[in-house]
Amino acid sequence: MKLFEKEESSVETQVVTAMTKQKQVAVLGLSITDIYDKTQGGTIFGLDIPLSEKTAYLKGTFEAKLGFDGKKVEIKKSKTEENTYDILIPEFIIVGISNPDFKVLDNKGEFLSFTTEDIDTHELANKAMNNKTLNKYIKMNEEWLKEQSKEYYESILKSVDSKAKLRINFEKEK
């Protein structure tokens, strides 16, 4: 028996404030590692200070699921051709991001970089995860996305109608 004992307890509280049903379809998963950098220099009275640049390098890794919004898919059975279906798949989207991890690889500065504000690496990580930046992965993998989308609908429709013929079109990017 101890003279002084510390009693421990912990409480975890989780509140789900909203839940919505989604019909997003993920057809491609990516495991991404990328290097992001930002350089900025100091100024005084609106003039650039020579040799004052700072640069930060950030390594980001995450997993992304790419696909489309299943609610927006249009499937129509052809009125003129037997067993033929016309499918219009909407623009591709980022369906989900998981396991994001960002690490500062390096910070470097020139001789007078002490006159420059430190680079906000959290802002750099947030910029790396914004839609504009993430959409580059859609563009880079567009052919794979189209191929996977075709296979997805072929497998569904051919399980219902083994003689099904599909004409698949993709919505143009806005």
Secondary structure, 3 states (H helix, E strand, C coil): CCCCCCCCCCCCCCCCCCCCCCCEEEEEEEEEEEEEEEEECCEECCEECCCCCEEEEEEEEEEEEEEEEHHHCEEEECCCCCCEEEEEECCCEEEEEEEEEEEEEEEEECCCHHHCCCCCHHHHHHHHCCHHHHHHHHHHCHHHHHHHHHHHHHHHHHHHCCCCEEEEEECCCC
